[in-house]
Amino acid sequence: MRKTRRIGVVIAALLIIASAVPTLGNSINPISSVLNFYRLIVVFLTILTIILFHGEVRLSGRQCFTRWMTFMILWVVYGVIMLVISPYADTDRGVRELLSLVCGVLCFYTLSNLHLTKDEIETVLRVLFFVLTVLVLIGFVEIATGKHMATSMFSDPENEVIKRLDIHSATGFMYNINDFSALITLMLPVAIGRFRIRLYRVYIDPGWILVACVWFINRANDANICVVSMIIGIMLYFIIQTWKDRRGIALVLVGLLFFAVVLFVVFFFQFNQKSDLLSRTFLLMDKSAQGQGSIYSRTELYKNAINASWMSGFLGLGPGGYPTFFSQYKTDTALINPHSLLMEILSQYGLLIFLAFVLLLVSLYRRSFKLYSNSKDYEIKEWGRMGMIWVVTYILTSFAPSSYIQFSFHWTLLALICLITETAGELTDSGEEEVPRGNFLFPARRRSAGKA
């Protein structure tokens, strides 16, 4: 059993790495659009899991995994039916979407079989922290040198959009800048306030250094939605931390006031507009009133998605149907991708799939909230807080990329939240929790009784 658990840590780590670098090897893979690095690793890990557990689906009462896997299998079946009968379903794009959903099911299946200890879960989270650090370093190299990987949009001579973009942006192992910003923003909650290093008598939290670095990359990429997601995620972190502590609430309010003053000063004195979120927001609002700009285009996209769902009788246009539908029926915006996961699901797969997906996200948030509220163990409480922030930033960040269903990392993230909440519940039931000690800023950690 112990050996199986150690292999489980390796499996989870490989899944995280593959999800973060999906285009690795695409330049040498002639069928990379179908069998990219991520999909090959997911299939390999699934086969390995089946071998390790002798073909058993070892959910063993893990309701969170059961619900997600059942829902996603039904989603795939419905998508296949719509791919056949819907006049707007795009075969090529639709098959890739359904393949992404199948990979999502395999991610949930693989992680559902991993019954890890608390320390092993922490090891998996440290792997995620390390992967984020490496991606941030790659992003800084791209911004500094203007050189990108072969799979980047900046290395694509047929991409006309790059003429309007600053080459000193970051794409990492992704194709475009919004996808890369969404990836590192999604990973960020694992770094916020979790890993502390004691240097003499001073605690240093390297996670906040990563927060600053991701903020810089998002500003360089002009990924304003990811910046907003970061701001809300950080605010939520402190609000959760200080909810029952008046001193903490006062500290949060002072911090928010300071942040507002800084934004006002930057806006009033008209510093570098690209680095000024407030100025950019007012500029986009002015353009929107004139029928121009990003806010106007996105508003039109979301209205189009709702109208398309209505016209389909809330059954959906079918896999890949949004671009096909609006290529035939021209609208006020030239964009033909939904630029929102929720709108993508509603317009292409209908109201029932949309509602079930939202309810499952709400369920993940509630499970994380219960972890934070009810647990007496410091690390498990941190898992709960991290899960809540992950769900919120997941929804916000999903508005950044043009299309999100094929985005590889988010299925792994949802499966990882399920693994954390299920593991924490099992630890609580077995009485392996620890009693926390410490103060408001730096709660101390203790190891379980009987451990060295």
Sequence and secondary structure as in RCSB ss.txt:
>XXXX:A:sequence
MRKTRRIGVVIAALLIIASAVPTLGNSINPISSVLNFYRLIVVFLTILTIILFHGEVRLSGRQCFTRWMTFMILW
VVYGVIMLVISPYADTDRGVRELLSLVCGVLCFYTLSNLHLTKDEIETVLRVLFFVLTVLVLIGFVEIATGKHMA
TSMFSDPENEVIKRLDIHSATGFMYNINDFSALITLMLPVAIGRFRIRLYRVYIDPGWILVACVWFINRANDANI
CVVSMIIGIMLYFIIQTWKDRRGIALVLVGLLFFAVVLFVVFFFQFNQKSDLLSRTFLLMDKSAQGQGSIYSRTE
LYKNAINASWMSGFLGLGPGGYPTFFSQYKTDTALINPHSLLMEILSQYGLLIFLAFVLLLVSLYRRSFKLYSNS
KDYEIKEWGRMGMIWVVTYILTSFAPSSYIQFSFHWTLLALICLITETAGELTDSGEEEVPRGNFLFPARRRSAG
KA
>XXXX:A:secstr
 HHHHHHHHHHHHHHHHHHH TTTTGGG TTTTTS HHHHHHHHHHHHHHHHTTT    TT HHHHHHHHHHHHH
HHHHHHHHHH TT  HHHHHHHHHHHHHHHHHHHHHHT    HHHHHHHHHHHHHHHHHHHHHHHHHHHH    T
TSGGG TT SGGGGS SS   TTSSSHHHHHHHHHHHGGGTTT   EEETTEEE HHHHHHHHHHHHHHHTT HH
HHHHHHHHHHHHHHHHTTT HHHHHHHHHHHHHHHHHHHHHHHTT  GGG HHHHHHHHHHHHHTT HHHHHHHH
HHHHHHHHHHHTTTS   TTHHHHHHHHS  SSS  S  SHHHHHHHHHHHHHHHHHHHHHHHHHHHHHHHHHH 
  HHHHHHHHHHHHHHHHHHHHTTSSS  TT SHHHHHHHHHHHHHHHHHHHHHTT     EE SSSEE    TT
  
